[in-house]
Amino acid sequence: MLKIGCAEKELEVPLLAELYGYGPYAERKNRGVASPLYCRAFSFFDGKNRAMVIYSDICSTDDAYAREMRARIATTHNMNPDGIAFVTTHTHSAPAVYSDYKAMTTGIPHPEFQKTWKAAVMHVAKKAIANEEEISAVYAGKAPLDRPIGKNRVHREENITDPSIRWIRFDRADGSTKVLLHNHGVHGIACNGSMYKFASPDWMGSANRIIKERGLAEMPLFMLGPAGNINTRTSCLSEKNNNEFDVLGEEYVNYLQRDLANGVKLNADEISFSLKTVEFPTVVKSIDELKQEIATFRSMGKSQAEKDYWEVNAKRLEEMCFLLEKGKDLSVWHDMQVLRIGGIEIMFVPGELYVQPGIEILEKAKCDFPVVATVSNGNGAYYFTEDTAKKYPDPSHFDDGPVFGFYEIYLYMHTYRFKYADNIADFVVNTLLEM
């Protein structure tokens, strides 16, 4: 018999902690909390194996921190670390959680928030295990949308978006829902207007709050679907109102709620999991080749703002050259993970996968009900499609500025790694399907 436990703790956000998101050096220092950020834990126990998902209202997980906290939880609670996963909402309005110098140009980590997050992880992990109770039935479904809450920022003409909200209900014997897992792919960038500098879990946090307010579940578990090229329908300051995240959150929950009675009952008796660390394919360049790219970036841009943007990239490339001169290994390794609960298969992607390869995984997965959870267990940035890579084969191929499509490919220097190979999305898809 499957048992599930859950627990949550609000994350305190220090004033003037830099919020992570919206590009390099955005200077978004926290002025207050628009709506609370949470850390939640969900434990799954079949009588033999226990798995756990740690959820956080932050932009992205950090590889080293995920590994550190996975080991601490496993040691403290006598668990197999391969069954412990970390997911985030991908809100762009929370402080960064990073263990080293990488990606600091998009949100310098605040030491106090890092300690707060780690303490919260251990607190909710313990509480979730103590909270475990029997689940009598599991139902899953795909809620259709009347209209997308997102838009494709790269493939604008085709405008391919996530077609549904995948959901899983874990019900008690009395019919009440212990945990409602919901999975959809749209960036967390609806926090606009004066809320731009206030901490918020964005539309996903609004959806979670509304789920609890309506009594749809004791605890919601949001997992971000493939959304590397999907923005919210109104995003990035395109709307000046202060409640756009609530507007989208309510519309989303309306679609979800009306489908909750249409689910199919699933077997969820046995738990298994797999985790492996793999090297991601990159285009390795020499120091001289990187210097040529630096010169290209410094020749780009028409306005001063555009020139300033490319100069930031050039400086990061110069730092990569310095690291290479000092013998630093800039290869890319991330954790790939799969959690199986009976006929459910949750595949964790350590970065931002485009929606098209995400749909491919869902269509090809050999299980009763697949879920793809991105920005999980680490920060591998964007996994773009090969057609996007072909459109921008080198830095000189750009339009009138740092356009989407080019941006996802050529921001690699901000995490001090080489550019991903053109087939990076296929690599992610095939690796997960083979696990």
Summary of the structure (lengths in Angstrom):
residues: 435
radius of gyration: 20.8
end to end distance: 25.4
largest distance: 67.2
contacts: 1585
relative contact order: 0.15
helix: 33%
strand: 26%
